């Protein structure tokens, strides 16, 4: 695991403890920190590198996957 993922994982744990989450949620936070970059695998590079946010264009890219998953 990379240094950034390890750092984010431990930071998530510390913050989770600080706000009083139970052990199950703390473990979820630990795992989430390790997986934080996973979504980048399916996000087009043009969106990841974009400097200006334009809601309509990102929404257009998301709609097909949402409809396929049953969210309309």
C-alpha positions in Angstrom: 0.0 0.0 0.0 1.3 3.4 -0.9 2.2 6.1 1.6 -0.7 8.3 0.7 -3.2 5.5 1.1 -1.7 4.5 4.5 -1.8 8.1 5.6 -5.4 8.6 4.5 -6.4 5.3 6.1 -4.9 6.3 9.5 -6.3 9.8 9.3 -9.8 8.4 8.7 -9.4 6.2 11.8 -8.2 9.1 13.9 -11.1 11.3 12.8 -13.6 8.5 13.3 -12.4 8.0 16.8 -12.5 11.7 17.5 -16.2 12.0 16.5 -17.0 8.9 18.5 -17.8 6.3 15.9 -18.1 2.6 17.0 -15.4 0.0 16.0 -17.4 -1.2 13.0 -17.5 2.3 11.5 -13.9 2.9 12.4 -12.9 -0.2 10.4 -15.1 1.0 7.5 -13.3 4.3 7.6 -9.9 2.5 7.6 -10.8 0.5 4.5 -12.3 3.5 2.8 -9.0 5.4 3.2 -7.2 2.5 1.5 -9.7 2.5 -1.4 -10.1 6.2 -1.9 -8.5 6.2 -5.4 -10.4 3.2 -6.8 -13.1 5.3 -8.4 -10.5 7.0 -10.6 -10.2 3.7 -12.6 -13.6 4.3 -14.3 -13.6 8.1 -14.4 -12.5 9.6 -17.7 -9.2 11.4 -17.6 -10.8 14.4 -19.1 -12.9 14.8 -16.0 -10.1 14.0 -13.5 -7.9 16.6 -15.0 -10.6 19.3 -15.5 -9.9 22.6 -13.9 -13.4 24.1 -14.1 -16.5 22.2 -12.8 -19.4 22.2 -15.2 -22.3 20.2 -13.6 -24.2 19.5 -16.9 -21.3 17.7 -18.6 -20.4 15.4 -15.7 -24.1 14.6 -15.2 -24.3 13.6 -18.8 -21.5 11.2 -18.3 -23.1 9.7 -15.2 -26.6 9.2 -16.5 -26.0 6.0 -18.5 -24.4 4.1 -15.6 -27.1 5.4 -13.2 -29.9 4.2 -15.5 -28.1 0.9 -15.9 -28.0 0.4 -12.2 -31.7 1.2 -11.9 -31.4 4.8 -10.6 -33.5 7.1 -12.7 
